Amino acid sequence: MKKQDSIFVPLIIALSVIIPIAVAVLMLFPTVFHIESESIDFSSLPFFHAILNGSTAVLLFTGFILIKNKKTNLHKAAMLSAFVLSSVFLISYVFSKLVLDHGNTKYLGEYIITYRFILISHILLSIPVLPLAMFSIYRGLTGEIEKHKAIVKWTFPIWMYVAITGVLVYVFMAPYY
């Protein structure tokens, strides 16, 4: 175990536990933590989130192609950019739960089974994306390439799925926002 592992591994684990719990609390108790905001219109946040998710998917795919072509530095830039966009999404998503009143916003369209499958799988798979992405990036940045390769076999498809389904959830819900 490397010296920096004693700092970063517990930090990654802590963030991987704390963040999903915080998001779950905000989703389960939206009125408890709601912040009134009459002066600023935040109604475009769901669209912004879809843009962030779509851009993340493009960067993930770009990073995948770059590493297949052995363009390591460009791969690193693409993947770090994807992580930054995912982080901005997460912060903005939590913020939106605080300021937007979605009330009983529910999908009422004819593709309810498809929508629910996409939504539930998106939510469930978004939980492991955070630790997987952080460990993947950490192992890559510390030069532990074999460990990096081993974890990204899981990280890439799950992260890509979550990014794409994030856009699909928005597409389904856009008429109801």
Contacts in CASP RR format, 6 or more apart in sequence:
PFRMAT RR
TARGET T0000
AUTHOR 0000-0000-0000
METHOD contacts of the structure
MODEL  1
MKKQDSIFVPLIIALSVIIPIAVAVLMLFPTVFHIESESIDFSSLPFFHA
ILNGSTAVLLFTGFILIKNKKTNLHKAAMLSAFVLSSVFLISYVFSKLVL
DHGNTKYLGEYIITYRFILISHILLSIPVLPLAMFSIYRGLTGEIEKHKA
IVKWTFPIWMYVAITGVLVYVFMAPYY
2 142 0 8 1.000
4 142 0 8 1.000
8 138 0 8 1.000
12 131 0 8 1.000
12 134 0 8 1.000
12 135 0 8 1.000
12 138 0 8 1.000
13 131 0 8 1.000
15 130 0 8 1.000
15 131 0 8 1.000
15 134 0 8 1.000
16 130 0 8 1.000
16 131 0 8 1.000
16 134 0 8 1.000
19 90 0 8 1.000
19 130 0 8 1.000
20 127 0 8 1.000
20 130 0 8 1.000
22 94 0 8 1.000
23 90 0 8 1.000
23 93 0 8 1.000
23 94 0 8 1.000
23 97 0 8 1.000
25 33 0 8 1.000
26 33 0 8 1.000
26 94 0 8 1.000
26 97 0 8 1.000
26 98 0 8 1.000
27 97 0 8 1.000
30 97 0 8 1.000
30 102 0 8 1.000
30 103 0 8 1.000
33 97 0 8 1.000
33 98 0 8 1.000
34 98 0 8 1.000
34 99 0 8 1.000
34 101 0 8 1.000
35 98 0 8 1.000
35 99 0 8 1.000
37 99 0 8 1.000
42 96 0 8 1.000
42 99 0 8 1.000
42 100 0 8 1.000
43 100 0 8 1.000
43 177 0 8 1.000
45 92 0 8 1.000
45 95 0 8 1.000
45 96 0 8 1.000
45 99 0 8 1.000
45 100 0 8 1.000
46 96 0 8 1.000
46 170 0 8 1.000
46 173 0 8 1.000
46 174 0 8 1.000
46 177 0 8 1.000
47 170 0 8 1.000
47 174 0 8 1.000
48 92 0 8 1.000
49 89 0 8 1.000
49 92 0 8 1.000
49 93 0 8 1.000
49 96 0 8 1.000
49 166 0 8 1.000
49 170 0 8 1.000
50 166 0 8 1.000
50 167 0 8 1.000
50 170 0 8 1.000
50 171 0 8 1.000
52 85 0 8 1.000
52 86 0 8 1.000
52 88 0 8 1.000
52 89 0 8 1.000
52 92 0 8 1.000
53 89 0 8 1.000
53 162 0 8 1.000
53 163 0 8 1.000
53 164 0 8 1.000
53 166 0 8 1.000
53 167 0 8 1.000
53 170 0 8 1.000
54 163 0 8 1.000
54 164 0 8 1.000
54 166 0 8 1.000
54 167 0 8 1.000
55 85 0 8 1.000
56 82 0 8 1.000
56 85 0 8 1.000
56 86 0 8 1.000
56 89 0 8 1.000
56 159 0 8 1.000
56 163 0 8 1.000
57 160 0 8 1.000
57 163 0 8 1.000
57 164 0 8 1.000
57 167 0 8 1.000
59 78 0 8 1.000
59 79 0 8 1.000
59 81 0 8 1.000
59 82 0 8 1.000
59 85 0 8 1.000
60 78 0 8 1.000
60 79 0 8 1.000
60 82 0 8 1.000
60 156 0 8 1.000
60 159 0 8 1.000
60 160 0 8 1.000
60 163 0 8 1.000
61 160 0 8 1.000
62 78 0 8 1.000
63 74 0 8 1.000
63 75 0 8 1.000
63 78 0 8 1.000
63 79 0 8 1.000
63 82 0 8 1.000
64 156 0 8 1.000
66 72 0 8 1.000
66 74 0 8 1.000
66 75 0 8 1.000
66 78 0 8 1.000
67 75 0 8 1.000
76 140 0 8 1.000
76 141 0 8 1.000
79 136 0 8 1.000
79 137 0 8 1.000
80 137 0 8 1.000
82 159 0 8 1.000
83 133 0 8 1.000
83 137 0 8 1.000
86 129 0 8 1.000
86 133 0 8 1.000
86 159 0 8 1.000
86 163 0 8 1.000
90 130 0 8 1.000
102 177 0 8 1.000
105 173 0 8 1.000
105 176 0 8 1.000
105 177 0 8 1.000
106 176 0 8 1.000
107 115 0 8 1.000
107 116 0 8 1.000
107 119 0 8 1.000
107 172 0 8 1.000
107 173 0 8 1.000
107 176 0 8 1.000
108 176 0 8 1.000
109 115 0 8 1.000
109 172 0 8 1.000
111 172 0 8 1.000
115 169 0 8 1.000
115 172 0 8 1.000
118 165 0 8 1.000
118 168 0 8 1.000
118 169 0 8 1.000
118 172 0 8 1.000
119 165 0 8 1.000
119 169 0 8 1.000
119 172 0 8 1.000
121 161 0 8 1.000
121 165 0 8 1.000
122 161 0 8 1.000
122 162 0 8 1.000
122 165 0 8 1.000
122 166 0 8 1.000
122 168 0 8 1.000
122 169 0 8 1.000
125 158 0 8 1.000
125 161 0 8 1.000
125 162 0 8 1.000
125 165 0 8 1.000
126 162 0 8 1.000
128 154 0 8 1.000
128 158 0 8 1.000
129 155 0 8 1.000
129 158 0 8 1.000
129 159 0 8 1.000
129 162 0 8 1.000
132 151 0 8 1.000
132 154 0 8 1.000
132 155 0 8 1.000
132 158 0 8 1.000
132 159 0 8 1.000
133 155 0 8 1.000
133 159 0 8 1.000
135 151 0 8 1.000
135 155 0 8 1.000
136 148 0 8 1.000
136 151 0 8 1.000
136 152 0 8 1.000
136 155 0 8 1.000
139 145 0 8 1.000
139 147 0 8 1.000
139 148 0 8 1.000
139 151 0 8 1.000
140 148 0 8 1.000
END
